[in-house]
Amino acid sequence: MYGAIFVGLFAALFGGTPSQVSGPTGPMTVVMAGIFTHFVALDPVSGPAMAFTVVMLGGAFQILFSVFRLGQFITLMPFPVISGCMTQQAGFYCLS
């Protein structure tokens, strides 16, 4: 919940982009719920901390990808693949 609030706040402060970076929150909610339930099922005591670490590492990778300007290579990926990953129904299939 807090993540969606902060993403909306940052998108409002820094402006939108043509690719709508703050748009795919629906699929990310499903992915984060899967990560959380997986790690809590493995270890109920430290599972939430491990899930938090995984989510933060994902954010760190996104920042590193932007620092190294790896987003320019997204033009090499077909549009139907990108569109499918951004829809909530195909969010699971992009991870497998």
N, CA, C and O of each residue as an XYZ file, in Angstrom:
384
protein
N       0.809     -1.179      0.000
C       0.000      0.000      0.000
C       0.866      1.262      0.000
O       0.624      2.206     -0.753
N       1.886      1.249      0.872
C       2.755      2.424      0.933
C       3.542      2.598     -0.368
O       3.793      3.722     -0.801
N       3.924      1.489     -0.982
C       4.650      1.565     -2.248
C       3.836      2.237     -3.332
O       4.365      3.048     -4.093
N       2.540      1.908     -3.416
C       1.680      2.534     -4.410
C       1.522      4.027     -4.137
O       1.458      4.831     -5.067
N       1.461      4.387     -2.877
C       1.326      5.803     -2.521
C       2.586      6.571     -2.910
O       2.508      7.647     -3.502
N       3.755      6.008     -2.572
C       4.998      6.706     -2.883
C       5.257      6.787     -4.383
O       5.757      7.800     -4.871
N       4.919      5.726     -5.120
C       5.098      5.772     -6.570
C       4.210      6.854     -7.177
O       4.648      7.597     -8.056
N       2.973      6.944     -6.715
C       2.080      8.000     -7.201
C       2.593      9.383     -6.855
O       2.495     10.307     -7.662
N       3.142      9.527     -5.655
C       3.690     10.822     -5.230
C       4.887     11.216     -6.092
O       4.974     12.352     -6.560
N       5.811     10.274     -6.301
C       6.987     10.587     -7.117
C       6.614     10.838     -8.574
O       7.207     11.697     -9.226
N       5.640     10.099     -9.087
C       5.204     10.324    -10.466
C       4.576     11.712    -10.594
O       4.742     12.381    -11.614
N       3.859     12.137     -9.563
C       3.252     13.468     -9.611
C       4.305     14.565     -9.474
O       4.211     15.600    -10.134
N       5.301     14.346     -8.626
C       6.331     15.363     -8.417
C       7.267     15.509     -9.611
O       7.587     16.623    -10.025
N       7.698     14.393    -10.156
C       8.698     14.425    -11.216
C       8.114     14.324    -12.617
O       8.857     14.325    -13.599
N       6.819     14.238    -12.717
C       6.167     14.191    -14.025
C       6.110     12.783    -14.585
O       6.870     11.902    -14.182
N       5.200     12.589    -15.518
C       5.041     11.279    -16.138
C       6.016     11.087    -17.277
O       6.740     12.006    -17.662
N       6.024      9.898    -17.800
C       6.861      9.577    -18.943
C       5.979      8.935    -20.011
O       4.873      8.489    -19.707
N       6.449      8.881    -21.246
C       5.653      8.224    -22.285
C       5.379      6.748    -21.983
O       4.373      6.205    -22.439
N       6.244      6.106    -21.236
C       6.053      4.680    -20.951
C       5.281      4.438    -19.652
O       5.080      3.282    -19.278
N       4.852      5.467    -18.969
C       4.086      5.377    -17.731
C       4.740      4.429    -16.735
O       4.243      3.326    -16.508
N       5.833      4.846    -16.151
C       6.582      4.025    -15.220
C       5.723      3.632    -14.029
O       5.898      2.539    -13.490
N       4.815      4.471    -13.607
C       4.000      4.168    -12.433
C       2.758      3.346    -12.787
O       1.921      3.108    -11.916
N       2.619      2.912    -14.022
C       1.415      2.220    -14.460
C       1.259      0.778    -14.018
O       0.163      0.406    -13.599
N       2.291     -0.063    -14.085
C       2.067     -1.488    -13.839
C       2.047     -1.877    -12.371
O       2.732     -2.824    -11.983
N       1.286     -1.178    -11.547
C       1.231     -1.535    -10.132
C       0.373     -2.761     -9.891
O       0.583     -3.462     -8.901
N      -0.589     -3.047    -10.762
C      -1.412     -4.245    -10.602
C      -0.596     -5.516    -10.676
O      -0.670     -6.337     -9.762
N       0.191     -5.713    -11.745
C       1.027     -6.921    -11.794
C       2.078     -6.964    -10.691
O       2.395     -8.043    -10.192
N       2.622     -5.818    -10.303
C       3.637     -5.824     -9.260
C       3.043     -6.216     -7.915
O       3.733     -6.818     -7.092
N       1.778     -5.886     -7.675
C       1.128     -6.303     -6.439
C       1.044     -7.822     -6.380
O       1.291     -8.423     -5.334
N       0.696     -8.436     -7.498
C       0.600     -9.891     -7.546
C       1.978    -10.523     -7.361
O       2.110    -11.514     -6.642
N       2.993     -9.970     -7.994
C       4.352    -10.507     -7.874
C       4.855    -10.368     -6.438
O       5.425    -11.310     -5.887
N       4.649     -9.205     -5.834
C       5.124     -8.985     -4.472
C       4.375     -9.863     -3.474
O       4.959    -10.319     -2.490
N       3.095    -10.102     -3.717
C       2.343    -11.002     -2.838
C       2.893    -12.422     -2.944
O       2.993    -13.125     -1.939
N       3.249    -12.845     -4.149
C       3.851    -14.169     -4.321
C       5.190    -14.291     -3.627
O       5.482    -15.312     -3.005
N       6.015    -13.241     -3.732
C       7.315    -13.237     -3.061
C       7.122    -13.314     -1.559
O       7.797    -14.084     -0.876
N       6.203    -12.517     -1.049
C       5.971    -12.479      0.400
C       5.483    -13.829      0.915
O       5.999    -14.330      1.914
N       4.495    -14.422      0.246
C       3.966    -15.700      0.724
C       5.001    -16.814      0.610
O       5.038    -17.715      1.449
N       5.838    -16.759     -0.415
C       6.884    -17.775     -0.576
C       7.865    -17.731      0.597
O       8.154    -18.763      1.202
N       8.369    -16.558      0.914
C       9.370    -16.463      1.971
C       8.779    -16.654      3.358
O       9.456    -17.183      4.240
N       7.542    -16.242      3.574
C       6.904    -16.458      4.871
C       6.610    -17.948      5.063
O       6.679    -18.456      6.182
N       6.282    -18.649      3.969
C       6.054    -20.089      4.079
C       7.357    -20.826      4.404
O       7.337    -21.834      5.110
N       8.477    -20.334      3.897
C       9.766    -20.958      4.198
C      10.183    -20.740      5.647
O      10.630    -21.668      6.321
N      10.035    -19.517      6.112
C      10.441    -19.175      7.478
C       9.519    -18.080      8.011
O       9.681    -16.913      7.655
N       8.551    -18.443      8.861
C       7.585    -17.437      9.327
C       8.197    -16.302     10.145
O       7.626    -15.213     10.209
N       9.344    -16.538     10.766
C       9.936    -15.500     11.609
C      10.705    -14.468     10.784
O      10.449    -13.268     10.891
N      11.642    -14.935      9.968
C      12.447    -13.989      9.193
C      11.991    -13.884      7.742
O      12.646    -13.212      6.946
N      10.892    -14.526      7.382
C      10.372    -14.467      6.019
C      10.033    -13.065      5.539
O      10.408    -12.694      4.427
N       9.318    -12.258      6.365
C       9.024    -10.891      5.905
C      10.279    -10.059      5.636
O      10.302     -9.253      4.706
N      11.315    -10.252      6.441
C      12.566     -9.511      6.213
C      13.227     -9.951      4.915
O      13.768     -9.129      4.175
N      13.182    -11.264      4.640
C      13.770    -11.751      3.386
C      12.977    -11.245      2.183
O      13.563    -10.878      1.164
N      11.648    -11.221      2.295
C      10.824    -10.701      1.201
C      11.109     -9.223      0.968
O      11.199     -8.778     -0.177
N      11.251     -8.469      2.039
C      11.591     -7.043      1.928
C      12.937     -6.872      1.224
O      13.099     -5.972      0.400
N      13.903     -7.735      1.550
C      15.218     -7.665      0.924
C      15.128     -7.941     -0.575
O      15.773     -7.262     -1.374
N      14.333     -8.931     -0.954
C      14.170     -9.255     -2.374
C      13.559     -8.081     -3.125
O      14.005     -7.747     -4.223
N      12.544     -7.454     -2.544
C      11.886     -6.322     -3.203
C      12.851     -5.134     -3.316
O      12.877     -4.454     -4.341
N      13.637     -4.886     -2.273
C      14.599     -3.787     -2.316
C      15.711     -4.071     -3.332
O      16.174     -3.155     -4.011
N      16.140     -5.330     -3.441
C      17.141     -5.672     -4.453
C      16.589     -5.461     -5.860
O      17.311     -5.019     -6.754
N      15.313     -5.775     -6.054
C      14.689     -5.506     -7.353
C      14.714     -4.025     -7.687
O      14.984     -3.649     -8.828
N      14.433     -3.182     -6.700
C      14.513     -1.738     -6.910
C      15.933     -1.275     -7.186
O      16.160     -0.398     -8.020
N      16.891     -1.873     -6.477
C      18.297     -1.506     -6.703
C      18.739     -1.884     -8.113
O      19.477     -1.139     -8.757
N      18.279     -3.057     -8.597
C      18.605     -3.440     -9.968
C      18.002     -2.462    -10.976
O      18.636     -2.138    -11.980
N      16.790     -1.996    -10.714
C      16.176     -1.027    -11.623
C      16.980      0.264    -11.652
O      17.170      0.854    -12.716
N      17.450      0.701    -10.503
C      18.262      1.919    -10.449
C      19.579      1.713    -11.203
O      20.013      2.584    -11.957
N      20.212      0.549    -10.993
C      21.457      0.266    -11.707
C      21.240      0.197    -13.219
O      22.067      0.686    -13.989
N      20.135     -0.405    -13.640
C      19.846     -0.467    -15.073
C      19.693      0.940    -15.655
O      20.098      1.200    -16.788
N      19.106      1.842    -14.869
C      18.940      3.203    -15.381
C      20.261      3.959    -15.382
O      20.516      4.758    -16.283
N      21.102      3.714    -14.383
C      22.408      4.376    -14.336
C      23.259      3.958    -15.538
O      23.948      4.783    -16.137
N      23.203      2.674    -15.880
C      23.984      2.182    -17.015
C      23.251      2.313    -18.339
O      23.711      1.800    -19.359
N      22.110      2.999    -18.328
C      21.323      3.299    -19.532
C      20.976      2.047    -20.333
O      21.086      2.030    -21.559
N      20.559      1.011    -19.633
C      20.187     -0.224    -20.305
C      18.772     -0.168    -20.874
O      18.365     -1.081    -21.593
N      18.032      0.864    -20.572
C      16.685      1.009    -21.110
C      16.658      1.223    -22.613
O      15.631      0.993    -23.251
N      17.760      1.656    -23.182
C      17.795      1.868    -24.633
C      17.653      0.556    -25.394
O      17.284      0.564    -26.569
N      17.938     -0.562    -24.750
C      17.853     -1.858    -25.422
C      16.444     -2.431    -25.419
O      16.212     -3.488    -26.006
N      15.500     -1.758    -24.770
C      14.124     -2.234    -24.761
C      13.517     -2.141    -26.159
O      12.527     -2.811    -26.452
N      14.101     -1.321    -27.014
C      13.598     -1.224    -28.391
C      13.857     -2.507    -29.178
O      13.249     -2.721    -30.226
N      14.744     -3.351    -28.687
C      15.019     -4.619    -29.351
C      13.983     -5.693    -29.013
O      13.959     -6.753    -29.638
N      13.131     -5.420    -28.030
C      12.108     -6.389    -27.634
C      10.811     -6.080    -28.369
O      10.432     -4.912    -28.457
N      10.119     -7.081    -28.899
C       8.878     -6.832    -29.632
C       7.808     -6.210    -28.733
O       7.716     -6.531    -27.548
N       7.007     -5.324    -29.307
C       5.984     -4.628    -28.537
C       4.964     -5.572    -27.900
O       4.567     -5.322    -26.762
N       4.513     -6.649    -28.571
C       3.559     -7.542    -27.906
C       4.106     -8.166    -26.618
O       3.339     -8.433    -25.692
N       5.412     -8.399    -26.548
C       6.001     -8.946    -25.325
C       5.936     -7.911    -24.210
O       5.574     -8.231    -23.078
N       6.286     -6.674    -24.533
C       6.231     -5.608    -23.531
C       4.801     -5.385    -23.076
O       4.540     -5.264    -21.880
N       3.880     -5.332    -24.014
C       2.480     -5.117    -23.679
C       1.932     -6.260    -22.839
O       1.160     -6.030    -21.907
N       2.318     -7.477    -23.155
C       1.853     -8.621    -22.379
C       2.368     -8.613    -20.960
O       1.658     -9.014    -20.037
N       3.603     -8.158    -20.773
C       4.164     -8.105    -19.417
C       3.527     -7.001    -18.592
O       3.539     -7.073    -17.363
N       2.978     -5.997    -19.226
C       2.380     -4.892    -18.497
C       0.917     -5.140    -18.113
O       0.355     -4.394    -17.311
N       0.311     -6.165    -18.671
C      -1.068     -6.449    -18.291
C      -1.079     -7.330    -17.067
O      -0.158     -8.115    -16.840
N      -2.106     -7.198    -16.297
C      -2.161     -7.922    -15.041
C      -2.275     -9.422    -15.260
O      -1.747    -10.197    -14.462
N      -2.937     -9.843    -16.298
C      -3.132    -11.277    -16.515
C      -1.842    -11.950    -16.926
O      -1.640    -13.120    -16.600
N      -0.967    -11.263    -17.625
C       0.267    -11.884    -18.093
C       1.426    -11.628    -17.143
O       2.545    -12.057    -17.424
N       1.196    -10.943    -16.030
C       2.269    -10.631    -15.096
C       2.985    -11.856    -14.568
O       4.205    -11.838    -14.403
N       2.241    -12.926    -14.299
C       2.869    -14.140    -13.813
C       3.732    -14.810    -14.869
O       4.793    -15.347    -14.552
N       3.289    -14.786    -16.120
C       3.986    -15.500    -17.173
C       5.306    -14.846    -17.534
O       6.178    -15.513    -18.091
N       5.485    -13.584    -17.243
C       6.740    -12.914    -17.553
C       7.844    -13.334    -16.597
O       9.026    -13.195    -16.911
N       7.465    -13.845    -15.438
C       8.472    -14.237    -14.453
C       8.927    -15.674    -14.639
O      10.004    -16.043    -14.169
N       8.120    -16.501    -15.322
C       8.504    -17.900    -15.427
C       9.400    -18.166    -16.610
O       9.809    -19.306    -16.832
